[in-house]
Every structure is written in C-alpha cells, then in structure tokens.
Amino acid sequence: MLNNWAVVPTCLPLVRRRCHACASERFRANGKFRVNANHKLLDAWLLVLCTACGDTAKLTVLERMNVRSVRPELLDRMHDNDPGLAAEVLQDPVMRRRNRIALDWDDAWRLDTGGSDHLGREVIDVAVRFAAQIPVRPVRVIAEGCGLSRAEVERLIADGKLVSPVRLGGKLSGDFTFMLKR
C-alpha cells in the first residue's frame, strides 16, 4: 500500500541577505508590497524586515514596467498585500537572482504523514510530495516520518533496506518515492 506524505510550508521562509544597518543576514517577509507609479511606469517591491534591528529592505518585483503591461489582478493583489502572492514572488528564481537573495526554510515547513499506522509494518512504500519548492534533505524527511534518527536512516540506506529511484544524499525540492524494508 502506497503512503502519501506531504512537505507543506507553514509560513514564509526567511530571506538571506545582508542588512545595511546591523550586518545581520536574515530578513522576515511579512507579505507587504509597495507600489510606486511614475507617470506610465510602475515599480513594485516586496518589503522585508531585518530580524535583528527591524530595518526595512525592498526586494524588486517590478521595475519600470509600463502600466498597461501589468495584469490588473496582479496589481490588485499587490495593493491588497496578498500573502499568497508574497509566497509566489519568493519562489520565483528570477526574482531571487535579481535581488541576490536566498531563502532559509528552517522551521518554515512541516511533514504531513497522514497518521502513524505505517510505523508497525515490515515494508513501507511512500510517495513524498512537495507543496512548494522547499529544499530539504530526504534523510531528514524519512527520519521524521518514520520516527527514526538520521543516523539510523543512513545505516538503512547503506544496508540496502531503504531504496529510492532518486539519490537520497543532498537536498531535494521535488517529489520522490522510497521503500523501507525492516
């Protein structure tokens, strides 16, 4: 029987960028946008706050865009400070590259296993789905879902009792499957 697990975000991730005021490297996105119009050109930023000093930084979302080229529903979502839009903007690799930021997903996600009925079985077949592109180590997900330590999971991989079509070392941000034989 195939078990379905989900890696789900619980909040917006921290933004890793150097603060100009206090040299901290973490900012918290609160989902607020600032939109500025200069004649027929729009600029839009996602505002982030330094976790140490509270200083505000702006992450460029739109830069010198013609008003007619911006979808009205996107503009409405920015004016409404839509937190879903903030999550979408932070997931955009082009925006992250343009602003020279990285995301810190520590303590910003949880694992939904659908219950603990799988723990007593000899063979567990699991499909792990990601609700967002959250880079996480598969060993950590498996350890948390099966109630094992990471060292035990590493040992099971080395013994051939934990198999997967993807490499379980490193980080993944996409769906994967694995089978555990006890």
C-alpha positions as CSV (number, residue, x, y, z in Angstrom):
1,M,0.0,0.0,0.0
2,L,1.4,3.4,-1.0
3,N,1.5,6.0,1.7
4,N,1.4,9.7,0.6
5,W,3.3,12.2,2.6
6,A,3.4,16.0,2.0
7,V,6.0,18.6,2.8
8,V,3.9,21.7,3.4
9,P,5.1,25.3,4.2
10,T,3.9,26.6,7.5
11,C,5.0,30.2,6.9
12,L,7.0,32.3,4.6
13,P,10.7,31.5,4.6
14,L,13.4,33.8,6.0
15,V,15.2,35.8,3.3
16,R,19.0,35.6,3.5
17,R,20.5,38.9,2.6
18,R,23.0,41.3,4.4
19,C,21.4,44.1,6.4
20,H,22.9,47.5,5.7
21,A,22.1,48.8,9.2
22,C,23.3,45.9,11.5
23,A,25.1,43.3,9.3
24,S,22.5,40.6,10.1
25,E,21.8,38.2,7.4
26,R,18.1,37.3,7.9
27,F,15.0,39.2,6.9
28,R,11.4,38.2,7.5
29,A,8.9,38.8,4.7
30,N,5.5,40.0,6.1
31,G,3.7,39.9,2.8
32,K,3.5,43.7,2.3
33,F,4.1,45.3,-1.1
34,R,4.9,48.8,-2.1
35,V,3.8,50.0,-5.5
36,N,5.0,53.3,-6.9
37,A,3.8,54.9,-10.1
38,N,5.8,57.5,-12.1
39,H,3.6,58.6,-15.0
40,K,3.0,55.4,-17.0
41,L,5.7,53.4,-15.3
42,L,5.3,51.2,-12.3
43,D,7.8,49.9,-9.7
44,A,6.8,47.3,-7.1
45,W,8.7,45.9,-4.2
46,L,8.2,43.2,-1.5
47,L,9.1,44.7,1.9
48,V,11.2,42.6,4.2
49,L,12.2,43.4,7.8
50,C,15.6,42.6,9.4
51,T,15.1,40.0,12.2
52,A,17.8,41.8,14.3
53,C,17.2,45.5,14.0
54,G,13.8,45.8,12.2
55,D,15.2,47.8,9.3
56,T,13.1,47.5,6.1
57,A,14.6,46.4,2.8
58,K,12.9,46.3,-0.6
59,L,13.0,43.4,-2.9
60,T,12.3,44.4,-6.5
61,V,9.3,42.7,-8.0
62,L,8.6,45.0,-11.0
63,E,10.9,47.7,-12.3
64,R,9.9,50.4,-14.7
65,M,7.1,48.4,-16.2
66,N,4.5,50.1,-18.4
67,V,1.2,50.2,-16.6
68,R,-0.7,48.6,-19.5
69,S,1.7,45.6,-19.4
70,V,0.9,44.7,-15.8
71,R,-2.1,42.4,-15.3
72,P,-4.8,44.2,-13.3
73,E,-5.4,41.2,-11.0
74,L,-1.6,41.2,-10.1
75,L,-1.8,44.9,-9.3
76,D,-4.9,44.3,-7.1
77,R,-3.1,41.5,-5.3
78,M,-0.2,43.8,-4.6
79,H,-2.4,46.6,-3.3
80,D,-4.2,44.1,-1.1
81,N,-0.8,42.8,0.3
82,D,-1.8,39.2,-0.6
83,P,0.4,36.8,1.4
84,G,-0.1,34.1,-1.3
85,L,1.5,36.5,-3.8
86,A,4.4,37.1,-1.5
87,A,5.0,33.3,-1.4
88,E,4.8,33.1,-5.2
89,V,7.3,36.0,-5.6
90,L,9.7,34.5,-3.1
91,Q,9.6,31.2,-5.1
92,D,10.5,32.9,-8.4
93,P,14.1,32.1,-9.2
94,V,14.4,35.2,-11.5
95,M,13.4,37.5,-8.7
96,R,15.8,35.8,-6.2
97,R,18.7,36.1,-8.7
98,R,17.8,39.8,-9.5
99,N,17.8,40.7,-5.8
100,R,20.7,38.4,-4.8
101,I,18.9,36.6,-2.1
102,A,18.5,33.1,-0.9
103,L,15.7,31.5,1.2
104,D,16.1,29.9,4.6
105,W,13.4,27.2,5.1
106,D,14.4,26.1,8.6
107,D,11.3,25.9,10.8
108,A,9.1,27.1,7.9
109,W,7.7,23.7,6.8
110,R,6.1,20.5,8.3
111,L,5.6,17.0,7.2
112,D,2.1,15.5,6.9
113,T,2.2,11.7,7.1
114,G,-1.5,11.1,7.4
115,G,-1.1,9.2,10.7
116,S,1.2,6.7,12.3
117,D,-0.4,3.5,11.0
118,H,2.6,2.8,8.8
119,L,5.1,2.6,11.6
120,G,4.5,-1.1,12.5
121,R,4.7,-2.5,9.0
122,E,7.6,-4.5,7.7
123,V,7.6,-2.8,4.3
124,I,6.7,0.8,3.8
125,D,6.2,2.3,0.3
126,V,6.0,6.1,0.4
127,A,5.5,8.9,-2.1
128,V,6.6,12.3,-0.8
129,R,5.0,15.4,-2.4
130,F,6.2,19.0,-2.0
131,A,3.5,21.7,-1.9
132,A,6.2,24.3,-2.6
133,Q,9.9,24.2,-3.7
134,I,11.3,23.6,-0.2
135,P,14.9,22.3,-0.3
136,V,15.1,19.7,2.3
137,R,17.2,16.6,2.9
138,P,15.3,13.4,2.1
139,V,17.1,11.7,5.0
140,R,15.5,14.3,7.4
141,V,12.0,13.7,5.9
142,I,12.3,10.0,6.2
143,A,13.7,10.1,9.7
144,E,10.9,12.5,10.9
145,G,8.2,10.5,9.1
146,C,9.3,7.1,10.4
147,G,10.3,8.2,13.9
148,L,14.0,7.3,13.4
149,S,17.2,9.1,13.9
150,R,19.1,10.4,10.8
151,A,22.0,8.0,11.6
152,E,19.6,5.1,11.6
153,V,18.2,6.2,8.2
154,E,21.8,6.5,6.8
155,R,22.5,3.0,8.1
156,L,19.4,1.6,6.5
157,I,20.5,3.2,3.2
158,A,23.9,1.7,3.5
159,D,22.4,-1.8,4.3
160,G,20.1,-1.6,1.2
161,K,16.9,-1.7,3.3
162,L,15.9,1.8,2.2
163,V,15.8,2.3,-1.5
164,S,14.7,5.1,-3.8
165,P,14.9,5.9,-7.5
166,V,16.5,9.3,-6.6
167,R,19.7,9.9,-4.7
168,L,18.9,10.4,-1.0
169,G,22.0,12.4,-0.2
170,G,22.0,16.2,-0.5
171,K,18.8,18.3,-0.8
172,L,15.7,17.8,-2.9
173,S,12.9,20.2,-3.6
174,G,10.8,17.9,-5.8
175,D,8.7,14.9,-5.3
176,F,10.3,11.5,-4.6
177,T,9.4,7.9,-3.6
178,F,11.1,5.4,-1.4
179,M,10.7,1.9,0.0
180,L,11.7,0.9,3.5
181,K,12.1,-2.8,4.4
182,R,12.7,-3.6,8.0
